[in-house]
Amino acid sequence: MSDLEYPAGLRYTAEHEWVRTEGDVVRIGITSFAQEALGDVVYVSLPAIGDAVTAGDTCGEVESTKSVSDLYAPVTGEITSVNPALDATPELVNTDPYGEGWMYELRPTDAADVEALLDVDGYTAQLS
């Protein structure tokens, strides 16, 4: 996989998470850069539904054959759902990071926080 994908309609964090707005919640996962750097994902630990998270705080972790990496909340809010498929098939993070490999959803305290995240150009610029 030489051409890593970074969809234009998403927001990104410097910690390699992507954020997609879906109504009044945002769906969060890790970027193709992050999943490639991690290698084969074998376990994902996610926050609990109802948890309050603060932007920049750790809220879970991704374990791969190479290492364990923290997940960081991109914005402050409340966890509304987690991806149950990752319990049985954590490799979805590798095969479909922007689709079936999503991690969790949260309702932002302030929707403007999402717009303040990096756009695709800002994110890809920091990779080089």
Buried (B, 14 or more C-beta within 10 A) or exposed (E): EEEBEBEEEBBBBEBBBBBBBEEEBBBBBBBBBBBEBBEEBBEBBBBEEEBBBEBEEEBBEBBBEEEEBEBBBBBBBBBBBBBEEBEEBBBBBBEBBBEBBBBBBBBBBEEEBBEEBBBBEEBBEEEE
